[in-house]
Amino acid sequence: MRNKRGKILVNIDWLCIVIVLIMMIMGWLNIYATVLDENHKSIFDFSQRYGKQLLWIIISIPIIFLVLIIDSKFYSTFAYIFYIIGILLLIAVLLFGIEVNATKAWFDFGTFRVQPAEFVKFMLSLAIAQQLSSKNFSFNKISAVVRLILIYTLPILLVLLQNDVGTALVFFSLILVLYREGLNNILFFTSFALIGLFIMALIVEPVPLLLSICFLICIFFFFLNNRSKNSKILILINVILSIIALFLTYQINITKYPSIIALSVVVIIALTMLFFYLKSMDKTIFIPFALLIGISFYVFTVDYAFDNFLKPHHQNRINEMLGKYHDPMGVGYNLNQSKIAIGSGGLTGKGFLQGTQTKFDFVPEQSTDFIFCTIGEEWGLAGTTTILLLFSILIIRLISLAERQRSSFSRIYGYCVASILFFHVAVNIGMTVGVVPIIGIPLPFFSYGGSSLWAFTILIFIFLKLDSDRLQVFRS
């Protein structure tokens, strides 16, 4: 038994462990700076957030040893059991959990709370790794893909029922893993194109956007099939119609309903494309026809989806980020104060415990979602760069470890860990500087919270355990 444990310590990746421990300590120091009270200066005051965070860091040490001591085969063998437990926890929190800030996602145990969705991240990752690594799985098998979709979407739907959009989006980040494991390139890039088009539809009015798309499709169609006489006629008709529609809509105010003009142009262009397709049965005509219909439908439904599926505070935050809505003392207050705090830090920061924005609580949720503000104010550009460098090294190292795995299960799980970590870091830091909407997800190992700290600890150290046993694949 001693030799086996000795081998674990030898094969374990110490670089990842050191980075994680450094970030835990740095995170605790910043939480201490954020919530420090002159009447509660003791670091062991467990009535304060920094005292509780220290306790959770101490408890995470035996959690690490427990994860490393358990045989690595345990995680693959019981992957689906973990997943089922996660689903049951998500259902239970909907029935018996407490609601905080309109989100019903916590179990209340008196002095502390537990958020099951944080732990479901590693449980879902294990299930996806087990499913994708199965010998019977293939993206070409409909039954296998349906099973994967069910495994993937069920926790997302349950988390959305909790009104926790941020965590649901974290689960969506696992699509990066699917791409690595053979998801069709067209499907992968189409999903990102749809996200980009959704954002464009929110920024630009539907009419000019749709008419511009019509014009671009014409150009695409020209390069796709510029030798056909029918194609040249069709392109000419479409370009003329698009120009006329733009002119009528914005130069001559002949109607109060410009969307009708745009929709009429789309219908006419689609009908001409369909006519030439039926006449020649040329597949190169059908491609832009399908694109036009699909994109037009998508653009016209964006506003409906935005108004009916997003909560008002989510809509306001997105509009604030896109510059369509400016309310620095209302919905934009958090972001405005966040930028002030980070910008005031300068190159080297104001110094530990010297941040004025931090001391006087100008930034709400500064010890949780906006902890990066404290880093920016007290440690400046040097501190924020160091944090970004540490996260970058950790994520790159995890990807490197994933690629060297002899087991497909370990490789896939490693990519799940890297994807979740990357998404958390990118979105959390992005929302504090105003490049992504404020959706409320923690910065790993820095934000206050035992659930987040323990969940990320388990998530990463399961993979480090799998990596330490990677050579045993050929011995079993």
MOFENCOR-V406407 format. One record per residue. N is the residue number from 1. RES is the residue in one small letter. OMEGA is omega in degrees with one decimal (* if undefined). D_CENTER is the distance of its C-alpha to the mean C-alpha in Angstrom with 2 decimals. Layout:
# MOFENCOR-V406407
n: {N:N}
res: {RES:RES}
omega: {OMEGA:OMEGA}
d_center: {D_CENTER:D_CENTER}
This chain:
# MOFENCOR-V406407
n: {1:2:3:4:5:6:7:8:9:10:11:12:13:14:15:16:17:18:19:20:21:22:23:24:25:26:27:28:29:30:31:32:33:34:35:36:37:38:39:40:41:42:43:44:45:46:47:48:49:50:51:52:53:54:55:56:57:58:59:60:61:62:63:64:65:66:67:68:69:70:71:72:73:74:75:76:77:78:79:80:81:82:83:84:85:86:87:88:89:90:91:92:93:94:95:96:97:98:99:100:101:102:103:104:105:106:107:108:109:110:111:112:113:114:115:116:117:118:119:120:121:122:123:124:125:126:127:128:129:130:131:132:133:134:135:136:137:138:139:140:141:142:143:144:145:146:147:148:149:150:151:152:153:154:155:156:157:158:159:160:161:162:163:164:165:166:167:168:169:170:171:172:173:174:175:176:177:178:179:180:181:182:183:184:185:186:187:188:189:190:191:192:193:194:195:196:197:198:199:200:201:202:203:204:205:206:207:208:209:210:211:212:213:214:215:216:217:218:219:220:221:222:223:224:225:226:227:228:229:230:231:232:233:234:235:236:237:238:239:240:241:242:243:244:245:246:247:248:249:250:251:252:253:254:255:256:257:258:259:260:261:262:263:264:265:266:267:268:269:270:271:272:273:274:275:276:277:278:279:280:281:282:283:284:285:286:287:288:289:290:291:292:293:294:295:296:297:298:299:300:301:302:303:304:305:306:307:308:309:310:311:312:313:314:315:316:317:318:319:320:321:322:323:324:325:326:327:328:329:330:331:332:333:334:335:336:337:338:339:340:341:342:343:344:345:346:347:348:349:350:351:352:353:354:355:356:357:358:359:360:361:362:363:364:365:366:367:368:369:370:371:372:373:374:375:376:377:378:379:380:381:382:383:384:385:386:387:388:389:390:391:392:393:394:395:396:397:398:399:400:401:402:403:404:405:406:407:408:409:410:411:412:413:414:415:416:417:418:419:420:421:422:423:424:425:426:427:428:429:430:431:432:433:434:435:436:437:438:439:440:441:442:443:444:445:446:447:448:449:450:451:452:453:454:455:456:457:458:459:460:461:462:463:464:465:466:467:468:469:470:471:472:473:474:475:476}
res: {m:r:n:k:r:g:k:i:l:v:n:i:d:w:l:c:i:v:i:v:l:i:m:m:i:m:g:w:l:n:i:y:a:t:v:l:d:e:n:h:k:s:i:f:d:f:s:q:r:y:g:k:q:l:l:w:i:i:i:s:i:p:i:i:f:l:v:l:i:i:d:s:k:f:y:s:t:f:a:y:i:f:y:i:i:g:i:l:l:l:i:a:v:l:l:f:g:i:e:v:n:a:t:k:a:w:f:d:f:g:t:f:r:v:q:p:a:e:f:v:k:f:m:l:s:l:a:i:a:q:q:l:s:s:k:n:f:s:f:n:k:i:s:a:v:v:r:l:i:l:i:y:t:l:p:i:l:l:v:l:l:q:n:d:v:g:t:a:l:v:f:f:s:l:i:l:v:l:y:r:e:g:l:n:n:i:l:f:f:t:s:f:a:l:i:g:l:f:i:m:a:l:i:v:e:p:v:p:l:l:l:s:i:c:f:l:i:c:i:f:f:f:f:l:n:n:r:s:k:n:s:k:i:l:i:l:i:n:v:i:l:s:i:i:a:l:f:l:t:y:q:i:n:i:t:k:y:p:s:i:i:a:l:s:v:v:v:i:i:a:l:t:m:l:f:f:y:l:k:s:m:d:k:t:i:f:i:p:f:a:l:l:i:g:i:s:f:y:v:f:t:v:d:y:a:f:d:n:f:l:k:p:h:h:q:n:r:i:n:e:m:l:g:k:y:h:d:p:m:g:v:g:y:n:l:n:q:s:k:i:a:i:g:s:g:g:l:t:g:k:g:f:l:q:g:t:q:t:k:f:d:f:v:p:e:q:s:t:d:f:i:f:c:t:i:g:e:e:w:g:l:a:g:t:t:t:i:l:l:l:f:s:i:l:i:i:r:l:i:s:l:a:e:r:q:r:s:s:f:s:r:i:y:g:y:c:v:a:s:i:l:f:f:h:v:a:v:n:i:g:m:t:v:g:v:v:p:i:i:g:i:p:l:p:f:f:s:y:g:g:s:s:l:w:a:f:t:i:l:i:f:i:f:l:k:l:d:s:d:r:l:q:v:f:r:s}
omega: {-179.6:179.2:-179.1:178.3:177.9:178.4:178.0:-179.4:179.1:-175.4:-177.6:179.8:-174.9:178.9:178.5:-179.2:-179.3:-179.8:179.7:-179.7:177.6:-178.5:175.2:-178.7:179.3:177.7:179.2:178.7:-179.3:174.3:176.6:179.7:-175.4:-172.1:-177.1:177.8:-178.8:-179.8:-178.9:-176.1:-178.2:-179.4:-179.2:177.0:-173.4:172.2:179.8:-176.7:-178.4:175.9:178.2:179.6:177.3:177.5:179.8:176.1:179.3:179.6:-179.4:179.6:175.3:175.6:178.5:-179.2:178.7:179.3:-177.3:-179.0:-178.6:179.1:-175.5:179.9:179.6:-175.1:177.2:-178.7:-175.8:-178.7:-178.7:176.4:175.4:-178.3:-179.9:177.1:178.8:179.4:178.9:177.6:179.2:176.8:-177.9:-178.5:175.0:-177.7:-171.0:-177.4:177.9:-177.9:177.7:-179.0:177.3:178.5:-179.3:-170.5:-174.4:164.9:-178.7:178.3:177.0:-176.7:178.9:-179.4:178.7:178.5:-175.7:-176.2:178.2:-178.3:178.9:179.1:179.1:178.3:176.8:179.1:177.5:-178.9:178.8:178.3:179.3:-179.4:-177.8:-178.3:178.7:-179.0:-177.6:-176.9:173.5:177.8:178.4:178.5:-177.3:-178.2:-179.7:179.9:178.9:178.0:179.6:179.6:178.6:178.4:-174.1:-171.2:-176.6:178.1:177.7:179.8:179.8:178.6:176.5:175.9:175.7:-175.5:179.4:-176.0:-177.3:-179.8:177.9:178.4:176.3:178.6:179.1:-179.0:-179.4:174.5:175.9:178.2:179.3:178.3:178.9:-175.4:170.8:175.8:-177.4:-178.0:-178.0:179.5:-178.2:-177.0:175.5:179.2:178.0:177.3:178.3:177.0:178.5:179.2:176.9:179.2:178.9:-179.3:176.7:-177.9:-174.0:176.3:-175.4:-174.5:179.7:179.2:-177.3:179.3:175.6:177.6:176.8:-179.2:-179.5:177.8:176.5:178.1:178.0:-180.0:-179.8:179.8:179.6:-176.1:-176.1:-179.6:-177.0:177.3:177.9:-179.5:-179.1:178.2:-179.0:179.3:-179.4:179.6:-177.1:-180.0:179.7:179.7:-179.7:-179.3:179.5:-179.3:177.5:-179.5:-179.0:-175.1:-170.0:178.7:179.2:-176.1:-176.6:-178.7:175.3:-176.6:-178.4:179.4:179.1:177.7:-178.9:-179.8:178.2:177.9:179.0:-179.3:-179.5:179.3:179.7:180.0:177.8:176.7:-179.6:179.0:-179.4:178.8:179.9:179.9:-175.0:-174.7:-179.6:-177.2:-179.7:174.1:-177.8:-178.4:178.2:176.5:179.3:178.1:-177.8:-179.2:-177.6:-178.4:179.4:177.8:-178.1:-177.8:-177.6:179.4:-179.3:-179.4:179.2:179.6:-179.2:-176.3:-171.1:-176.6:178.8:176.8:-179.2:-178.8:174.8:178.4:-178.9:-179.7:178.5:178.6:177.1:-179.5:-177.9:178.4:179.9:-176.2:-176.8:-179.1:-174.3:-179.8:180.0:-177.1:-179.6:-175.4:-179.1:-177.5:-179.3:178.8:177.6:179.2:179.0:-178.7:-178.7:-178.9:-177.6:-179.1:179.2:-175.6:-174.5:177.5:-179.0:-178.7:-178.8:-179.5:-177.2:-177.8:-179.0:177.5:-179.7:-176.5:-172.9:171.5:178.2:-178.4:176.8:177.8:-173.6:178.3:-179.0:-174.5:-175.4:179.4:-179.5:178.0:178.8:177.9:-178.6:-177.1:-173.8:-178.0:173.7:179.8:179.3:-179.6:-179.5:177.5:178.4:179.4:178.8:179.4:178.9:178.5:179.9:179.1:-179.1:-178.3:178.4:178.9:178.8:177.7:178.4:177.7:179.8:-177.3:-178.2:-178.1:175.4:-179.5:178.9:177.4:-179.5:-179.8:-178.1:178.8:177.9:177.2:175.3:179.0:-179.0:-179.0:-179.6:-179.7:179.5:-178.4:179.4:-177.5:-176.9:-176.3:-178.5:179.6:179.2:-178.3:178.7:178.6:171.3:179.9:173.2:180.0:177.2:-177.6:171.8:170.7:-173.3:171.3:-173.6:176.3:179.3:-178.4:177.7:176.1:179.7:-179.2:-179.6:-178.1:-178.4:-178.5:178.6:176.3:179.1:-178.8:-175.8:-173.4:169.8:179.5:177.9:175.1:177.8:179.8:-179.3:180.0:-174.3:-178.2:-179.6:-179.5:-177.8:-179.0:-176.3:*}
d_center: {40.86:41.14:40.84:37.70:36.05:37.40:35.80:32.41:32.80:34.00:31.31:28.38:26.24:27.39:25.31:22.06:24.03:25.49:22.23:20.72:24.01:24.20:20.82:21.91:25.12:23.68:21.25:24.30:26.40:24.07:23.87:27.66:28.00:25.90:27.79:31.14:34.12:37.64:38.91:36.47:36.48:36.64:33.59:34.62:34.59:32.37:32.65:30.32:26.60:27.28:29.83:27.53:24.80:27.59:28.65:25.23:25.15:28.66:27.77:24.88:27.66:29.40:26.09:25.58:29.16:28.86:25.88:27.84:31.14:30.06:30.76:27.79:29.01:28.37:24.58:24.99:27.95:26.38:22.80:23.37:25.17:22.22:20.11:22.89:23.13:19.45:20.04:23.25:21.70:19.22:22.32:24.42:22.27:22.50:26.26:27.08:24.27:24.61:22.91:21.57:20.60:20.65:18.22:20.10:18.15:20.66:23.89:26.49:28.90:30.90:30.12:26.50:23.62:21.34:17.93:17.85:14.19:13.53:16.03:14.91:12.02:14.90:17.01:14.79:14.36:18.16:18.80:16.83:18.62:21.86:21.54:20.74:23.42:25.98:29.04:29.08:25.57:25.34:23.18:26.62:27.46:26.57:27.10:24.77:21.95:22.62:22.43:19.08:17.73:19.32:17.93:14.36:14.59:16.91:14.72:12.16:15.32:16.72:13.85:14.04:17.74:17.19:15.74:12.57:10.02:7.51:7.89:8.04:4.65:3.97:6.90:6.17:4.86:8.50:9.93:10.41:12.77:14.56:15.26:16.71:18.82:20.38:18.41:20.44:19.63:20.45:18.04:15.15:16.01:16.99:13.57:12.42:15.84:15.44:12.37:14.62:17.56:16.01:15.54:19.04:20.50:19.49:21.02:24.06:26.57:26.65:30.17:29.92:26.54:28.02:31.27:29.62:27.75:31.17:32.65:30.01:30.48:34.17:33.74:31.60:34.31:37.00:35.68:35.06:38.62:40.85:44.03:44.50:46.79:44.93:41.70:43.34:44.78:41.50:39.63:42.44:42.33:38.56:38.68:41.65:40.07:36.87:39.00:41.28:38.49:36.98:40.52:41.39:38.24:38.25:41.82:43.89:42.88:44.45:41.91:39.70:37.29:35.81:33.20:36.20:37.30:33.95:33.78:37.41:36.81:33.97:36.31:39.20:37.25:35.85:39.39:40.87:38.36:39.14:42.85:42.81:40.71:43.19:46.03:44.98:42.40:40.54:37.01:35.97:36.64:34.62:31.35:31.27:32.62:29.69:27.23:29.01:29.08:25.47:24.12:26.65:25.71:22.00:22.81:25.22:22.91:20.02:22.04:22.86:19.32:18.35:21.47:21.47:18.04:16.47:18.16:20.41:18.65:15.33:17.60:19.36:16.42:15.24:18.94:19.46:16.81:18.34:21.77:23.14:23.72:25.01:25.70:25.75:27.48:25.45:21.83:21.49:23.23:20.36:18.99:22.59:23.60:20.57:21.64:25.22:24.57:22.74:25.28:28.21:27.57:28.91:29.30:30.06:29.21:31.60:31.92:30.93:31.60:32.70:29.79:31.24:28.03:27.03:30.51:31.01:27.65:26.92:23.13:22.13:19.87:20.56:20.67:17.29:14.43:16.65:18.18:17.47:20.17:22.73:22.08:22.51:25.62:27.44:26.57:26.07:24.77:26.11:24.08:20.71:21.45:22.36:19.13:17.11:19.69:19.43:15.70:16.31:19.29:17.66:14.82:17.53:19.88:17.73:17.40:21.13:21.95:20.10:22.19:25.40:25.12:28.07:26.33:23.77:22.38:21.85:20.36:17.76:16.90:16.73:14.17:12.04:12.52:11.79:8.48:7.27:9.18:8.12:4.43:6.41:9.11:7.99:6.58:9.46:11.99:11.12:11.76:14.92:16.31:15.53:13.50:10.54:11.40:12.00:9.97:11.13:9.23:11.58:12.23:13.20:17.03:17.62:16.71:19.46:19.17:20.71:18.27:15.35:17.91:19.48:16.43:15.12:18.78:19.29:16.19:17.41:21.10:21.20:20.18:22.74:25.24:24.62:25.03:28.20:29.69:28.76:32.47:33.59:32.33:35.71:37.72:36.88}
